[in-house]
């Protein structure tokens, strides 16, 4: 099962919103989880969930969005949050008021595949929006550019770890997919993200990809990118980094070496 759930929250008068508070929210959440489960989640290389904070400009409120990659993670974390109610942020020294959770989307891995493979036409490309700071780790160093191979590797690792039936199990798949797509437009900027007092450099913004591979290759790229809104992309997605929105393109893209228009970005952005 795959779920996206949103919880509105209100900061006290002395509180100031920042997307980097995602790591603080995560710490507060871990304190509410039974000890054995918290240890298991901490020990896992890949977490079966992602979460991040954003400011909803339309509704003028702060929101906490959680993505769940398994039904077990959904049940455990939502029960632990206990919204509506309060969540005490130890590092800030105050509590935030949590509103009622809202289910944004619910699907499963088979349904994602059914939305890609039976279609008459394979996707021609995609738009990727990085809603919070994203970064990758390779060779002991941070990679602060959205390299296609790293994007696909990140998504494949999560797909293979949590999909109950469909497995991709191809070690070089990320690199092979990256060779069959190219960037046609972008609007990116470098930004830091604070995690437990440490500044991690990364990027936010948008880019468009054009798929140039064969029919099956384009469908695999579409499948993995369909997972991104639930899983996030890159490192520390459980701490608020790498929140991602994706949209597949089925019509041929116009050749454009410029950048993605700012007014064409998703409504949910961070200040």
C-alpha atoms as one frame of an Amber mdcrd trajectory, in Angstrom:
protein
   0.000   0.000   0.000   1.145   3.537  -0.802  -0.294   6.578   0.963   0.154
  10.326   1.145  -1.277  11.948   4.269  -1.289  15.633   5.221  -1.596  17.063
   8.721  -2.024  20.836   9.169  -0.165  22.289  12.120   0.055  25.595  13.965
   3.218  26.999  15.476   3.132  28.977  18.733   3.603  32.738  18.528   7.346
  32.419  19.095   7.746  29.716  16.444   9.076  30.371  12.947   8.466  27.998
  10.070  11.363  26.368   8.225  11.391  23.239   6.028  14.488  22.129   7.976
  12.199  21.550  10.953  11.308  18.277   9.237  14.193  16.610  11.082  12.884
  17.983  14.398   9.375  16.694  13.669  10.902  13.311  12.860  12.743  13.246
  16.175   9.548  14.077  18.048   7.741  11.334  16.163  10.398   8.735  17.002
   9.949   9.522  20.699   6.319   8.423  20.412   7.035   5.100  18.728   7.431
   1.992  20.918  11.113   1.332  21.635  11.520  -1.880  19.664   9.902  -0.355
  16.580  12.007   2.798  16.820  15.171   0.683  16.970  14.087  -1.370  13.968
  13.315   1.727  11.916  16.605   3.334  12.902  18.531   0.203  11.915  16.937
  -0.087   8.474  18.967   1.367   5.642  15.823   2.503   3.844  12.841   3.790
   5.790   9.357   2.693   4.670   8.172   6.294   4.807   9.127   9.858   3.930
   7.988  13.134   5.452   8.440  16.856   4.990   7.019  20.245   5.926   5.720
  22.928   3.602   3.780  26.157   3.735   0.477  26.103   1.855   0.192  29.587
   0.366  -3.362  29.044  -0.854  -4.708  28.089   2.588  -2.104  30.137   4.476
  -1.121  27.355   6.825   1.737  24.971   7.599   1.376  21.341   6.579   3.159
  18.117   7.437   3.043  15.600   4.604   3.921  11.940   5.157   4.428   9.327
   2.457   4.068   5.662   3.365   5.590   2.802   1.383   3.984   0.014   3.431
   0.696  -0.422   5.254   2.564  -1.345   8.436   4.461   1.965   8.418   1.243
   3.878   7.829  -0.567   2.243  10.737   2.362   2.552  13.147   3.252   6.184
  12.468  -0.251   7.607  12.190  -1.258   5.916  15.417   1.871   7.267  17.096
   1.246  10.817  15.874  -2.249  10.745  17.343  -3.513  13.795  15.435  -5.440
  15.928  16.111  -3.530  16.861  19.223  -0.105  18.259  20.019   3.462  17.307
  19.132   6.186  18.479  21.498   9.400  19.567  19.775  12.124  19.059  22.369
  14.785  20.941  20.396  12.517  23.968  20.119  11.099  23.774  23.602   7.479
  24.100  22.535   4.559  22.084  21.176   2.803  22.507  17.841  -0.921  21.955
  17.436  -1.785  19.227  14.928  -5.016  19.256  12.955  -6.924  16.281  11.610
  -5.051  14.102   9.075  -6.264  14.163   5.478  -5.670  11.356   3.013  -4.221
  12.963  -0.120  -3.740   9.819  -2.173  -3.851   6.064  -1.740  -2.746   3.410
  -4.218  -0.403   0.402  -4.409   2.560  -0.822  -6.417   0.444  -2.925  -8.766
  -1.775   0.081  -9.513   1.262   2.230 -10.365   2.405  -0.451 -12.796  -1.113
  -0.753 -14.242  -1.074   2.981 -14.887   2.081   2.666 -16.996   2.349  -0.678
 -18.788  -1.137  -1.285 -20.280  -1.286   2.199 -21.810  -1.093   2.336 -25.566
   1.696   4.917 -25.457   4.796   5.015 -23.281   5.694   8.324 -21.608   7.863
  10.678 -23.652   9.351  12.523 -20.696   8.672  13.921 -17.255   8.770  16.991
 -15.080  10.370  16.625 -11.651   9.891  19.211  -8.895  12.126  19.042  -5.829
   9.945  20.624  -3.133  12.491  20.457  -0.320  16.272  20.344  -0.495  17.489
  17.167  -2.183  20.984  15.713  -2.239  22.739  12.422  -2.953  25.675  10.624
  -1.391  28.223   8.979  -3.662  31.812   7.959  -2.956  31.706   9.560   0.487
  30.739  12.984  -0.866  27.494  14.855  -1.373  26.243  15.284  -4.931  24.271
  18.515  -5.188  23.004  18.196  -8.748  20.022  16.079  -9.890  21.904  13.459
 -11.884  19.444  11.170 -13.659  21.324   7.989 -12.734  21.201   8.873  -9.030
  17.503   9.752  -9.217  16.620   6.404 -10.782  18.945   4.454  -8.459  17.331
   6.087  -5.432  13.834   5.217  -6.612  14.725   1.672  -7.703  16.255   0.867
  -4.310  13.023   1.857  -2.577  10.854   0.063  -5.103  12.761  -3.210  -4.719
  12.866  -2.878  -0.930   9.124  -2.439  -0.424   7.176  -3.619  -3.477   5.626
  -6.956  -2.418   5.345  -8.498  -5.896   6.975  -6.579  -8.718  10.769  -6.484
  -8.428  13.193  -4.820 -10.827  16.412  -6.396  -9.458  18.822  -4.969 -12.037
  22.028  -3.527 -10.500  22.829  -1.258 -13.451  19.265  -0.185 -14.190  19.702
   3.387 -12.919  22.684   4.013 -15.158  21.006   2.359 -18.144  17.878   4.475
 -17.748  19.943   7.643 -17.371  21.598   6.956 -20.715  18.145   7.038 -22.316
  17.001  10.447 -21.137  18.273  14.001 -21.227  17.467  17.285 -19.562  15.520
  19.677 -21.798  14.776  22.463 -19.284  15.541  23.319 -15.685  15.166  25.872
 -12.910  17.432  24.913 -10.018  19.203  26.574  -7.127  21.584  25.348  -4.452
  20.375  25.419  -0.848  21.469  24.035   2.518  19.319  21.851   4.772  19.916
  21.624   8.509  19.831  18.158  10.082  20.683  17.929  13.783  22.916  20.984
  13.589  24.675  19.811  10.434  24.312  21.732   7.177  23.832  19.503   4.154
  24.207  21.163   0.772  21.676  20.277  -1.891  19.294  21.753  -4.429  15.660
  22.629  -5.021  13.758  23.493  -8.180  12.457  21.802 -11.284  13.695  20.036
 -14.366  12.239  18.367 -17.423  13.507  15.134 -18.878  13.013  13.804 -22.370
  12.997  10.006 -22.659  14.902   8.700 -25.678  14.963   4.956 -25.050  12.769
   2.177 -26.388   9.192   1.549 -25.298  10.023  -0.613 -22.259  12.797   1.707
 -21.091  10.441   4.701 -21.157   7.814   2.769 -19.224  10.341   1.798 -16.546
  11.386   5.427 -16.141   7.734   6.394 -15.812   7.117   3.659 -13.255   9.975
   4.732 -10.980   9.119   8.414 -11.204   5.533   7.567 -10.209   6.892   6.338
  -6.872   8.761   9.572  -6.105   5.876  11.528  -4.471   5.536   8.749  -1.886
   9.205   7.927  -1.297  11.063  11.148  -1.970  14.392  11.146  -3.793  17.943
  11.037  -2.491  19.185  10.993   1.082  17.402  11.631   4.394  13.890  11.610
   2.975  12.628  10.514   6.404  14.049  13.739   7.865  12.388  16.148   5.453
  14.760  16.176   2.492  14.098  15.156  -1.102  10.330  15.747  -1.240   9.410
  15.345  -4.882   6.461  15.840  -7.211   6.477  14.282 -10.690   4.365  14.532
 -13.818   4.753  12.271 -16.823   4.504  13.690 -20.335   2.870  11.661 -23.072
   2.943  14.294 -25.814   6.232  15.120 -27.575   8.110  17.918 -25.798   9.170
  21.076 -27.590  12.900  21.470 -27.800  13.808  24.209 -25.347  17.191  24.917
 -23.825  15.742  27.461 -21.401  14.393  26.905 -17.926  11.145  25.796 -16.354
   8.782  28.709 -15.854   8.385  29.755 -12.227   4.615  30.219 -12.560   4.313
  26.622 -13.765   5.600  25.155 -10.510   3.360  23.311  -8.024   1.269  25.356
  -5.632   2.879  23.771  -2.589   6.250  25.439  -2.252   8.476  26.349   0.619
   9.320  29.952   1.439
